[in-house]
Amino acid sequence: MTLEICAKAAVGAPDTLGDCPFTQRVLLTLEEKKIPYKIHLIDFSNKPHWFLEANPEGKVPVVKFAHSSLK
């Protein structure tokens, strides 16, 4: 099972990881433990509808499991 991580995209560069230290901590931990994951970069100036449904507060990081999410 691969985890899905919703992370903040860099301002002005939606294809680049942003500067959220909380997200960076999660990603560093996953890398260190060699846990596979897929990252979704979220443009905070235009948050997608599916992201706000998963996390109405619109904060990151969000870790999505098979049928639930951890905020």
WODA-V336553 format. One record per pair of residues at least 12 apart in sequence whose C-alpha atoms are under 10 Angstrom apart, sorted by the first residue. I is the first residue (numbers start at 1). J is the second residue. Records with the same first field share a line. If there is no record, write none. Layout:
I=J  J
This chain:
1=35  36  37  65  66
2=35  36  37  38  64  65  66
3=30  35  36  37  38  39  63  64  65  66  69
4=36  37  38  39  40  62  63  64  65  66  69
5=23  26  27  37  38  39  40  41  60  61  62  63  64  65  69  70
6=23  38  39  40  41  42  51  55  59  60  61  62  63  64  71
7=19  20  22  23  24  26  27  39  40  41  42  43  44  59  60  61  62  63
8=20  23  24  39  40  41  42  43  44  47  59  60  61  62
9=40  41  42  43  44  45
10=41  42  43  44
11=43  44  45
12=43  45
13=43
14=41  42  43  44  45
15=40  41  42  43
16=41  42  43
17=39  40  41  42
18=41  42  43
20=60  61
21=60  61
22=60  61
23=60  61  62  63
24=61
25=61
26=61  62  63
27=39  61
37=63  64
38=63  64
39=63
40=62
41=60
42=58  59  60  61
44=58  59  60
54=68  69  70  71
55=69  70  71
57=71
58=71
59=71
